[in-house]
Amino acid sequence: MNKSEGEELAIEARVTWKPDQFLGTPGSVIIDIEDMKNRYMNSGTYERSILRACKLLKEANIFSYEKGQIRAICASIF
């Protein structure tokens, strides 16, 4: 997604366009990055292990996450 598409998405979603936080993804347009950082910093070990498991799956080019996969990764790795 380029900047003009991001700006168009912000208009359609009725959110403030923040070019300084735009990372080329729809999420960086819709979700406030600083808010997400704060949520992460305030999350517990359990929540962080779930996010790390999702990140590992993404790095393996697996984009459909099932609860069983997440549980198995969390139990065996984290």
Contact map, one row per residue, 1 for C-alpha under 8 A:
111011000000000000000001110000000000000000000000000000000000000000000000000000
111111000000000000000001000000000000000000000000000000000000000000000000000000
111111100000000000100101000000000000000000000000000000000000000000000000000000
011111110000000000000000000000000000000000000000000000000000000000000000000000
111111111000000000000000000000000000000000000000000000000000000000000000000000
111111111100000010000101110010000000000000000000000000000000000000000000000000
001111111110000010100000000010000000000000000000000000000000000000000000000000
000111111111000000000000000000000000000000000000000000000000000000000000000000
000011111111100000000000010010000000000000000000000000000000000000000000000000
000001111111111110000000000011000000000000000000000000000000000000000000000000
000000111111111110000000000000000000000000000000000000000000000000000000000000
000000011111111000000000000000000000000000000000000000000000000000000000000000
000000001111111000000000000001000000000000000000000000000000000000000000000000
000000000111111100000000000000000000000000000000000000000000000000000000000000
000000000111111110000000000011000000000000000000000000000000000000000000000000
000000000110011111000000000000000000000000000000000000000000000000000000000000
000001100110001111100000000010000000000000000000000000000000000000000000000000
000000000000000111111100000010000000000000000000000000000000000000000000000000
001000100000000011111100000000000000000000000000000000000000000000000000000000
000000000000000001111100000000000000000000000000000000000000000000000000000000
000000000000000001111110000110001000000000000000000000000000000000000000000000
001001000000000001111111100110000000000000000000000000000000000000000000000000
000000000000000000001111100100000000000000000000000000000000000000000000000000
111001000000000000000111110100000000000000000000000000000000000000000000000000
100001000000000000000111111110000000000000000000000000000000000000000000000000
100001001000000000000001111111000000000000000000000000000000000000000000000000
000000000000000000000000111111100000000000000000000000000000000000000000000000
000000000000000000001111111111111000000000000000000000000000000000000000000000
000001101100001011001100111111110000000000000000000000000000000000000000000000
000000000100101000000000011111110000000000000000000000000000000000000000000000
000000000000000000000000001111111011000000000000000000000000000000000000000000
000000000000000000000000000111111111000000000000000000000000000000000000000000
000000000000000000001000000100111111100000000000000000000000000000000000000000
000000000000000000000000000000011111110000000000000000000000000000000000000000
000000000000000000000000000000111111111000000000000000000000000000000000000000
000000000000000000000000000000111111111100000000000000000000000000000000000000
000000000000000000000000000000001111111110000000000000000000000000000000000000
000000000000000000000000000000000111111111000000000000000000000000000000000000
000000000000000000000000000000000011111111100000000000000000000000000000000000
000000000000000000000000000000000001111111100001000000000000000000000000000000
000000000000000000000000000000000000111111100000000000000000000000000000000000
000000000000000000000000000000000000011111110000000000000000000000000000000000
000000000000000000000000000000000000001111111011000000000000000000000000000000
000000000000000000000000000000000000000001111111000000000000000000000000000000
000000000000000000000000000000000000000000111111100000000000000000000000000000
000000000000000000000000000000000000000000011111110000000000000000000000000000
000000000000000000000000000000000000000000111111111000000000000000000000000000
000000000000000000000000000000000000000100111111111100000000000000000000000000
000000000000000000000000000000000000000000001111111110000000000000000000010001
000000000000000000000000000000000000000000000111111111000000000000000100010000
000000000000000000000000000000000000000000000011111111100000000000000000000000
000000000000000000000000000000000000000000000001111111110000000000000000000000
000000000000000000000000000000000000000000000000111111111000000000000100110000
000000000000000000000000000000000000000000000000011111111100000010000100000000
000000000000000000000000000000000000000000000000001111111110000000000000000000
000000000000000000000000000000000000000000000000000111111111000000000000000000
000000000000000000000000000000000000000000000000000011111111111010000000000000
000000000000000000000000000000000000000000000000000001111111111000000000000000
000000000000000000000000000000000000000000000000000000111111110000000000000000
000000000000000000000000000000000000000000000000000000011111110000000000000000
000000000000000000000000000000000000000000000000000000001111111000000000000000
000000000000000000000000000000000000000000000000000000001111111110000000000000
000000000000000000000000000000000000000000000000000000001100111110000000000000
000000000000000000000000000000000000000000000000000000000000011111000000000000
000000000000000000000000000000000000000000000000000001001000011111101100000000
000000000000000000000000000000000000000000000000000000000000000111111100000000
000000000000000000000000000000000000000000000000000000000000000011111110000000
000000000000000000000000000000000000000000000000000000000000000001111111000000
000000000000000000000000000000000000000000000000000000000000000011111111100000
000000000000000000000000000000000000000000000000010011000000000011111111110000
000000000000000000000000000000000000000000000000000000000000000000111111111000
000000000000000000000000000000000000000000000000000000000000000000011111111100
000000000000000000000000000000000000000000000000000010000000000000001111111111
000000000000000000000000000000000000000000000000110010000000000000000111111111
000000000000000000000000000000000000000000000000000000000000000000000011111111
000000000000000000000000000000000000000000000000000000000000000000000001111111
000000000000000000000000000000000000000000000000000000000000000000000000111111
000000000000000000000000000000000000000000000000100000000000000000000000111111
